[in-house]
Amino acid sequence: MILTSQIDKLLVRLEPIWGKNKIEQFKLLYQISDEKRKARLEKIISISAAKLVNDNLLNNKIILPPSTKDECFGKGEIFFADICYGTYPDHNPRKIYPLFLDYTDIKNHIILTGLSGMGKTTLAYSLLKELAEKNINCLVFDWDRTWRNFLSLPEEDYPFIKNIRVFTIGRDDIAPLSWNMFFSPPPGIKFSSWLGIASSKPLQKSLLAGQGVEDFIENEAERLMSDFQSGILKLLPNADDLRKRIKNKFAKARELLWKQSAERVLKDLTRESIKQLFGSREPLDLSTDIIDRNGITILEMDIETPEHLRVLFQELFLTYLMLCMLSKGEAQRNEIRTAIFLEEFPNMLPKSSIEKEVNSDVIKTIFREGRKFGLGLIAIAQETSELPNYVLANAKVQAHFACQTKKDIEATANSLFLKQDEIVFLDFLKLGEAIAKVKGRVRNCLIKIRPPFIHERVNDIQLREKMKKWNSQN
């Protein structure tokens, strides 16, 4: 005779297919039956499990009983993936019903992890399409020039394509972004306040600038802005003006070391490839041209630009974004103002001990407080073990694709709170499969993502022409 605990376990696995009422009736019937009838019921349960769930005691099956259909559907606002449970006779996963996300789920952030090439970015593409079709503003930090391929989709089938704008950070010959990091504060923020932010922790983290460098830059920048506002300077100051001012400034003893460090930092910010990004005299208004603009904005964090400068821009931009949202006040409960896709998310996290000491709190702040202002983060990473606790603790939606190392498997299992006999499932995941959960609504389940819908590539020449056309039309 099968133990009662094993019967209960099988019934839990059959619940998504039989339904809760039938399972409760079966449990009651089993409890009041004699031994002979119990044996017959056990056979029925075992055969049903083998037929419907294909649970034939083989150790290569992922058996995670999902939540009910109504729980997985939620409000049916944003399609996420198909929930699978058991297998068909041909051993393909059995799709039972779709998993949808509510707007509040997205505002509480999403984390996608797993091996490269297993489907993380394809799932992120699907999310971007779903959000764009609901007219939700999306911002993408792209580290590998792939998100531009959305522009290859036919506009008649995907109307949101006409509202996609791509900026190539550090590549002025394609689709440059004109900004002025020191002299273009967010709306409603005083210049001196923004200058203190831009010249402190972001520079300390990315360019290892010290306190003396911050003082040098702030003092000279305030003088330059004063001259501009009084009419002495006709053009908006930039980082190159700062570099020249500091270079001609007399210094001695310790100040000389600070001056040399400030020159080194500003030399990095005025290199030819990114001069227009950090020091344009006619900068874009990021608040109106990107943050509040309806549609999708893709910022290509190109590999041609040194990584520390890409991290600097990304961190400064997110700080700018957060200040803009603070000035607007809190969003409505179901309101998403902007969904932010962070490709290669661990690049934004501090690595060295020096970076950790001066680490800016912008990422932590957005993860903890962004939802109040209508910001939803979709963070994409390969290694779960690289993510700090505050990221996993504040991500309501998690989807983990196949893991490889023991360290990542343990981190993923802890994040999903998998049982001991379920941890091995992380090694069974195939291409396009992941274990997902929505905290408080959908328990751990196996999902299968839809096939890729982007099949063509957009090269630099095509992108340049498309952005020229976009600029002429807008």
C-alpha positions in Angstrom: 0.0 0.0 0.0 1.2 3.5 -0.9 1.9 5.8 2.1 -0.7 8.6 2.7 2.1 11.2 2.3 2.9 9.8 -1.2 -0.8 9.9 -2.1 -1.1 13.5 -1.0 2.0 14.3 -3.1 0.5 12.7 -6.2 -2.8 14.5 -5.6 -1.0 17.9 -5.4 0.7 17.1 -8.7 -2.7 16.2 -10.3 -4.5 19.3 -8.9 -3.7 21.6 -11.9 -5.3 19.0 -14.2 -8.1 17.6 -12.2 -9.1 20.8 -10.4 -9.3 21.5 -6.7 -12.9 20.2 -6.1 -12.2 16.8 -7.6 -9.0 16.5 -5.6 -10.9 17.3 -2.3 -13.5 14.8 -3.2 -10.8 12.1 -3.9 -9.1 12.9 -0.5 -12.4 12.5 1.4 -13.3 9.3 -0.4 -9.8 7.9 0.3 -10.1 8.7 4.0 -13.5 7.0 4.5 -12.7 3.9 2.3 -11.7 0.4 3.5 -8.3 -1.1 2.6 -9.7 -2.8 -0.6 -11.1 0.4 -1.9 -8.0 2.4 -0.9 -5.9 0.0 -3.0 -8.2 0.7 -6.0 -8.0 4.4 -5.5 -4.2 4.2 -5.3 -4.1 2.5 -8.6 -6.3 5.1 -10.2 -4.1 7.9 -8.8 -0.9 6.3 -9.9 -2.2 5.5 -13.4 -3.6 9.0 -13.7 -0.3 10.6 -12.7 1.5 8.4 -15.2 -0.9 9.3 -18.0 -1.5 13.0 -17.3 1.7 14.1 -15.7 3.9 11.4 -17.2 5.4 10.9 -13.7 6.8 7.4 -14.2 9.5 7.7 -11.5 12.2 8.8 -14.0 14.5 11.4 -12.5 14.6 13.7 -15.5 11.1 15.2 -15.2 10.3 18.7 -13.9 7.2 18.3 -11.7 6.2 21.7 -10.2 2.5 21.9 -9.6 1.5 25.4 -10.7 -1.1 27.7 -9.2 -4.6 27.7 -10.5 -5.6 29.0 -13.9 -7.3 32.1 -12.3 -4.2 32.9 -10.2 -1.9 32.6 -13.2 -4.2 34.7 -15.3 -4.5 37.5 -12.7 -5.8 40.6 -14.4 -4.6 39.4 -17.8 -2.7 42.6 -18.6 0.8 41.5 -19.9 1.4 38.0 -21.3 4.6 36.5 -19.9 4.9 32.8 -21.0 3.1 29.5 -21.1 2.9 27.3 -18.0 3.9 23.7 -18.6 3.1 20.7 -16.4 4.0 17.1 -17.2 4.7 15.9 -20.7 3.0 14.6 -23.8 3.7 11.1 -25.0 6.4 12.5 -27.3 8.1 13.9 -24.1 7.4 17.6 -25.0 6.2 19.8 -22.2 2.5 19.9 -21.7 1.3 23.5 -21.9 -1.8 23.9 -19.7 -2.5 27.7 -19.6 -0.7 31.1 -20.0 0.9 33.1 -17.3 0.1 36.8 -17.2 1.6 39.7 -15.3 -0.3 42.6 -13.7 1.0 46.1 -14.0 1.7 46.0 -10.3 3.9 42.9 -10.8 6.0 44.8 -13.3 6.3 47.9 -11.0 7.7 45.5 -8.4 10.5 44.5 -10.8 11.5 41.4 -12.8 14.7 39.5 -12.8 15.8 37.1 -15.6 18.8 34.9 -15.1 20.5 31.9 -16.7 23.0 30.7 -19.2 23.7 32.7 -22.3 21.6 31.6 -25.3 18.8 29.9 -23.2 16.1 32.5 -23.9 16.5 35.4 -21.4 16.7 38.1 -24.1 13.9 36.4 -26.2 11.6 36.6 -23.1 12.7 40.3 -22.6 11.8 41.0 -26.3 8.4 39.5 -25.7 7.9 41.7 -22.6 8.9 44.8 -24.5 6.5 44.0 -27.3 3.6 43.4 -24.9 4.4 46.7 -23.0 4.7 48.7 -26.2 1.4 47.4 -27.5 -0.2 48.8 -24.3 1.4 52.2 -24.9 3.8 52.0 -22.0 7.0 53.9 -22.3 10.1 51.7 -22.4 13.8 52.4 -22.0 16.4 49.8 -22.9 20.1 49.8 -22.0 21.5 47.6 -24.7 25.1 46.3 -24.4 25.3 44.1 -27.6 23.5 46.0 -30.5 20.6 43.5 -30.7 17.6 45.4 -29.6 17.8 47.7 -32.7 16.5 44.6 -34.6 13.0 45.6 -33.6 13.2 48.1 -36.4 13.3 45.2 -38.9 9.7 44.3 -38.0 6.9 45.3 -40.4 5.2 48.4 -39.2 1.7 47.3 -40.3 1.9 44.3 -37.9 3.8 46.1 -35.1 2.5 49.8 -35.1 4.7 50.7 -32.1 7.8 50.4 -34.4 7.3 54.0 -35.6 7.9 55.2 -32.0 11.3 53.5 -31.5 14.3 55.7 -31.2 17.8 54.4 -31.0 20.9 56.3 -29.6 24.4 54.9 -30.2 26.4 55.9 -27.1 30.0 56.7 -28.0 29.4 56.3 -31.8 28.7 59.8 -33.1 28.6 58.7 -36.7 25.4 56.6 -36.3 22.8 58.0 -34.0 24.5 60.1 -31.4 23.1 61.3 -28.1 23.9 64.9 -27.3 24.1 65.6 -23.5 26.0 67.8 -21.1 26.5 65.8 -17.9 27.6 68.8 -15.7 25.6 71.7 -17.0 22.2 70.1 -17.9 20.3 69.4 -14.6 16.9 67.7 -14.5 13.9 70.0 -14.6 13.1 71.5 -11.2 16.6 70.7 -9.8 19.1 73.5 -9.0 22.3 73.5 -11.0 24.4 73.4 -7.8 22.5 70.3 -6.5 22.9 68.4 -9.8 26.6 69.4 -10.1 27.2 68.0 -6.6 25.6 64.7 -7.7 27.3 64.4 -11.1 30.8 65.2 -9.8 30.8 63.0 -6.8 30.0 59.3 -6.5 29.5 58.4 -10.2 33.0 59.8 -10.9 34.5 58.1 -7.9 33.0 54.8 -8.9 33.8 54.8 -12.6 37.0 57.0 -12.8 38.3 56.6 -9.2 38.1 60.3 -8.6 38.8 61.5 -5.1 37.3 64.2 -2.9 39.8 66.8 -4.1 38.8 66.1 -7.7 35.2 66.8 -6.8 36.1 70.1 -5.3 38.1 71.2 -8.3 35.4 70.3 -10.7 32.6 71.9 -8.7 34.4 75.2 -8.1 35.4 75.7 -11.7 32.0 74.5 -13.0 30.1 77.0 -10.8 32.4 79.8 -12.1 31.7 78.8 -15.7 28.0 78.6 -15.2 28.0 82.0 -13.5 29.8 83.5 -16.5 27.3 81.9 -18.9 24.3 83.1 -16.9 25.7 86.7 -16.7 26.3 86.7 -20.5 30.1 86.7 -20.4 30.1 83.2 -22.1 27.8 82.9 -25.2 27.9 79.1 -25.4 26.8 76.6 -22.8 30.0 75.4 -20.9 31.1 71.8 -21.2 33.6 69.3 -19.8 36.3 70.6 -22.3 35.9 74.1 -20.9 36.4 72.6 -17.4 39.5 70.8 -18.5 41.1 73.9 -19.9 40.2 76.0 -16.9 41.7 73.5 -14.5 44.8 73.0 -16.6 45.6 76.7 -16.4 44.9 76.9 -12.7 47.9 77.3 -10.4 48.2 74.6 -7.7 50.8 73.4 -5.3 51.5 70.6 -2.8 48.4 68.4 -2.3 46.3 70.6 -4.6 48.6 69.7 -7.4 47.8 66.0 -7.1 44.1 66.8 -7.1 44.5 69.0 -10.1 46.4 66.2 -12.0 43.6 63.7 -11.1 40.9 66.2 -12.2 42.7 66.6 -15.5 42.9 62.9 -16.0 39.2 62.5 -15.3 38.2 65.3 -17.6 40.5 64.0 -20.4 38.6 60.8 -20.3 35.3 62.6 -20.5 36.4 64.7 -23.5 37.8 62.0 -25.7 36.7 62.4 -29.3 34.2 59.5 -29.3 32.1 60.6 -26.4 32.7 64.4 -26.4 29.2 65.0 -27.7 27.7 62.7 -25.0 29.2 64.3 -21.9 29.8 67.8 -23.2 27.5 69.0 -26.0 26.8 72.7 -26.2 23.3 72.0 -27.6 22.2 69.0 -25.5 18.9 67.2 -25.7 16.4 67.7 -22.9 16.5 64.1 -21.5 13.3 64.7 -19.7 11.2 65.5 -22.8 13.1 63.8 -25.5 13.6 60.4 -23.8 12.0 60.0 -20.4 8.5 61.5 -21.1 8.5 60.6 -24.8 5.9 58.1 -25.8 7.4 55.0 -27.3 10.6 52.9 -26.9 14.1 54.4 -26.5 17.1 52.2 -27.0 20.4 53.3 -25.6 23.2 51.2 -27.2 26.0 51.0 -24.6 28.5 50.2 -27.3 31.6 48.0 -26.7 33.7 50.6 -28.5 33.2 52.9 -25.5 35.3 51.8 -22.4 33.2 50.0 -19.9 33.8 52.5 -17.1 32.4 55.3 -19.2 29.3 53.2 -20.1 28.7 52.5 -16.5 29.2 56.2 -15.7 26.6 57.3 -18.3 24.1 54.6 -17.2 24.3 55.5 -13.5 24.1 59.3 -14.2 21.1 58.7 -16.5 19.2 56.6 -14.0 19.9 59.3 -11.3 18.6 61.9 -13.7 15.5 59.7 -14.3 14.9 59.2 -10.6 15.0 62.9 -9.9 12.5 63.5 -12.8 10.1 61.0 -11.2 10.5 62.5 -7.8 9.5 65.9 -9.1 6.3 64.3 -10.6 5.3 62.7 -7.3 4.0 59.1 -6.7 2.2 57.2 -9.4 -1.2 55.6 -9.2 -1.3 52.0 -8.0 -1.7 50.5 -11.5 0.3 53.2 -13.4 3.5 52.3 -15.1 5.4 55.5 -16.2 8.5 53.7 -17.6 9.7 50.1 -17.9 13.5 49.9 -17.9 15.3 47.0 -19.4 18.8 46.5 -18.0 20.8 44.2 -20.3 24.0 42.8 -18.7 22.8 44.1 -15.3 25.8 43.0 -13.2 27.9 45.6 -15.1 26.2 48.2 -13.1 27.1 46.6 -9.8 30.3 47.4 -7.9 33.1 44.9 -8.3 36.3 46.1 -6.6 36.5 47.1 -2.9 37.0 50.7 -3.9 33.9 50.7 -6.0 31.9 49.2 -3.1 33.1 51.9 -0.8 31.9 54.7 -3.1 29.0 52.8 -4.7 26.1 55.1 -5.7 22.8 54.2 -4.2 20.8 54.8 -7.4 20.3 51.1 -8.3 19.4 50.2 -4.8 17.0 53.2 -4.6 15.2 52.3 -7.8 14.8 48.7 -6.7 13.5 49.7 -3.3 11.5 52.8 -4.2 11.0 52.9 -7.9 7.6 51.3 -7.9 6.2 54.3 -6.0 7.0 56.5 -8.9 5.8 54.1 -11.6 9.2 52.6 -12.5 9.5 48.9 -13.3 12.9 47.3 -13.8 13.6 44.2 -15.9 17.1 43.2 -15.0 18.8 40.5 -17.2 21.9 38.6 -15.8 23.7 35.4 -16.5 24.8 34.5 -13.0 22.3 34.6 -10.1 25.2 34.5 -7.6 26.4 37.9 -8.8 23.2 39.6 -7.7 23.1 41.4 -4.3 20.4 40.4 -1.9 18.4 43.7 -2.3 17.9 42.9 -6.0 16.4 39.4 -5.4 14.6 40.6 -2.3 12.8 43.3 -4.3 12.0 41.5 -7.5 8.5 40.2 -7.4 8.8 38.3 -10.6 11.6 35.9 -11.2 12.4 33.6 -14.2 15.5 31.5 -13.9 16.7 29.6 -17.0 19.3 26.8 -16.9 22.2 27.2 -14.5 25.6 25.6 -14.8 27.7 26.1 -11.7 26.9 24.9 -8.1 27.2 28.5 -6.9 24.5 29.8 -9.3 22.3 26.8 -8.7 22.4 27.3 -4.9 21.7 31.1 -5.3 18.8 30.4 -7.6 17.4 27.7 -5.4 17.6 30.0 -2.4 15.9 32.8 -4.3 13.0 30.5 -5.4 12.9 28.7 -2.0 13.0 25.4 -3.8 12.7 22.2 -1.8 15.6 19.9 -1.6 14.2 17.4 -4.2 13.4 20.3 -6.6 16.8 21.8 -6.8 17.9 19.3 -9.4 15.2 20.7 -11.8 17.5 23.6 -12.5 19.8 21.2 -14.3 16.9 19.7 -16.4 15.8 23.0 -18.0 16.0 23.0 -21.8 16.2 25.8 -24.3 13.4 28.2 -23.8 12.4 26.8 -20.4 12.6 28.4 -17.0 11.4 28.1 -13.5 9.3 31.2 -12.6 7.3 32.6 -9.8 5.3 35.7 -9.0 5.6 36.4 -5.3 2.3 36.2 -3.5 0.3 35.0 -6.5 2.0 32.3 -8.6 4.1 29.6 -7.0 7.2 28.1 -8.6 6.3 26.6 -12.0 7.8 25.5 -15.3 7.3 28.0 -18.1 8.0 27.8 -21.8 8.7 31.0 -23.7 7.2 31.7 -27.2 9.6 31.4 -30.2 11.5 34.4 -31.3 9.6 36.8 -33.6 12.5 38.9 -34.8 14.4 37.2 -37.6 16.2 40.0 -39.4 19.1 42.2 -38.4 19.6 45.9 -38.7 23.1 47.0 -39.5 24.8 50.4 -38.9 23.9 51.8 -42.3 20.3 50.8 -42.0 20.1 52.2 -38.5 21.6 55.5 -39.6 19.0 55.9 -42.3 16.1 54.9 -40.1 17.1 57.5 -37.4 17.6 60.2 -40.0 14.1 59.4 -41.3 12.8 59.5 -37.7 14.4 62.9 -37.0 12.9 64.4 -40.2 9.4 63.1 -39.3 9.6 64.3 -35.7 
